[in-house]
Amino acid sequence: MSHHKHPKHPVYPGELPPALAREHARVFEAAVEAGRRAGRKAAKKKLKRAARHGGITLSKALRDATLRDAEKAGGRAAYAAATKALRKARPRALPPLPPAPGAEPQHAVAVAGPAPADTAAPVRTRVRGSQIVLEVLRTQWLSQSMVRIVAGGEGFADFESNGAADQHVKVHFANPALGLVPPYEMRSLRGRLAREDLPVSRSYTIRSHDPAAREIAIDFFVHGTDGVGGSWAAGAKSGDLLVLSKSKGKFRPDAGAEQHLYVGDESAIPAIAAALEMLPRNAVGQVILEVDSAQDEFEIDRPAGMALHWVHRSGEPSATSTMLANALRDLPAAHGQVEILALGERSATQEIRRLLSHWDLDQRRITTSNYWTPRKAKRAWRTLPIGNPGSPTE
Ligand SMILES: Cc1cc2nc3c(=O)[nH]c(=O)nc-3n(C[C@H](O)[C@H](O)[C@H](O)COP(=O)(O)OP(=O)(O)OC[C@H]3O[C@@H](n4cnc5c(N)ncnc54)[C@H](O)[C@@H]3O)c2cc1C
């Protein structure tokens, strides 16, 4: 009988060390082949019995087609059974993944640095959720707490921009000590890794997308020593991998509005900066951005009529800051066709919504969104002790 391969790749693409992945592929091929043989044999037996006892004889063409179908069905059933068996057996049967050489167990993350030698180059296989694997090309500190990561490479072809100012993606981060190779097949990883070792994802705005240069930029706020996203970005270097999901978001500045009022904290600066770049050059209005101090400010391109006000927390925790709402209260209440975009910490955006509901505005022109929520920081591998985050670089 000819050797047919099952059309699908065995599960676990790109997550196992190559030797183990090859071993799994062999198990699947053997199972599928055995299933096909069993399907054919069972169908032959049935046909024989039908001819002997029921007097039913098929034409050669119909008999061949029936056997082919039975063979396929047998292969499919064996594939499904092998998947199930391996998934069940995994916690016991699979050896732990070798740590990536040179990876420091306590060090954050990302999507682990340049692919470790023994886990091979990233496999650009599509997995559920369509992860896109990019390579960090360069990094640039915009202020002491905001670092721009510019990424591109082969995976750029998989990235589709939706053109929105608040276009955002999930960035996936894995524990570098485990040497996982993206894209991450979460379903299979869930079966063999402890919960705290699973990759995690965080939302980030695509600050810019440049099809000519084939690169995207994301501005990460490094909000302290905890948090996987900020920590990863603070330590990122060229050649590291950046794993993204497909982008979402739909905010586009309303060129028909008479005025624009954009407010937000650091997490919102990338989306607000992208929106400012999209405004017509004669747009007028106000921008209020909350940061900790003057060292966290940086240049933001905008129409001359969009006045920018920085407000400083001066050491107050950002989780409980009411500075944005206070700054809004100090403005003369706007009315009429004002477009409002307010993004940031959950209770701050809620407070802004409440405040705006008392203004005489076209509520359809108000967009608010919760970009982060204060919560307890999590596991050790997701954090990085950062002494001094950064200083602006060119
Ligand atoms: C649509 C969308 C787009 C976003 N775009 C960006 C972006 O472009 N750049 C960006 O930096 N952020 C952006 N954010 C916010 C970002 O997703 C969150 O701040 C995220 O929690 C950061 O993940 P982390 O792993 O660094 O910290 P986490 O592991 O989530 O949290 C660790 C600790 O840090 C605190 N924390 C988390 N975020 C902040 C913060 N912003 N300020 C202060 N403390 C914080 C948490 O309360 C927790 O105590 C966006 C969020 C959304 C929903």
The ligand as a Gaussian input file, in Angstrom:
#p B3LYP/6-31G(d) Opt

LIG

0 1
 C       -6.440000      48.463000      23.289000
 C       -5.250000      48.691000      24.202000
 C       -4.098000      49.253000      23.705000
 C       -2.998000      49.464000      24.541000
 N       -1.869000      50.038000      24.032000
 C       -0.782000      50.197000      24.819000
 C        0.429000      50.730000      24.280000
 O        0.552000      50.983000      23.085000
 N        1.476000      50.907000      25.133000
 C        1.407000      50.583000      26.467000
 O        2.400000      50.753000      27.192000
 N        0.262000      50.071000      26.995000
 C       -0.812000      49.854000      26.196000
 N       -1.961000      49.321000      26.712000
 C       -2.011000      49.007000      28.135000
 C       -1.344000      47.680000      28.466000
 O       -2.009000      46.622000      27.797000
 C       -1.455000      47.418000      29.967000
 O       -0.840000      48.466000      30.666000
 C       -0.849000      46.095000      30.369000
 O       -1.375000      45.725000      31.614000
 C        0.654000      46.148000      30.473000
 O        1.087000      44.839000      30.713000
 P        2.308000      44.494000      31.651000
 O        2.607000      43.065000      31.375000
 O        3.404000      45.477000      31.466000
 O        1.757000      44.641000      33.113000
 P        0.755000      43.650000      33.865000
 O        1.405000      42.327000      34.076000
 O       -0.548000      43.669000      33.166000
 O        0.592000      44.362000      35.263000
 C        1.650000      44.352000      36.248000
 C        1.387000      45.445000      37.257000
 O        1.529000      46.718000      36.632000
 C        0.331000      47.485000      36.745000
 N        0.118000      48.160000      35.445000
 C       -0.271000      47.617000      34.267000
 N       -0.361000      48.556000      33.312000
 C       -0.012000      49.719000      33.883000
 C        0.102000      51.052000      33.413000
 N       -0.170000      51.375000      32.132000
 N        0.487000      52.002000      34.276000
 C        0.782000      51.708000      35.564000
 N        0.699000      50.454000      36.094000
 C        0.308000      49.476000      35.260000
 C       -0.768000      46.468000      37.062000
 O       -1.797000      47.024000      37.818000
 C       -0.015000      45.395000      37.836000
 O        0.083000      45.764000      39.192000
 C       -3.063000      49.093000      25.900000
 C       -4.226000      48.489000      26.383000
 C       -5.302000      48.286000      25.552000
 C       -6.549000      47.635000      26.102000

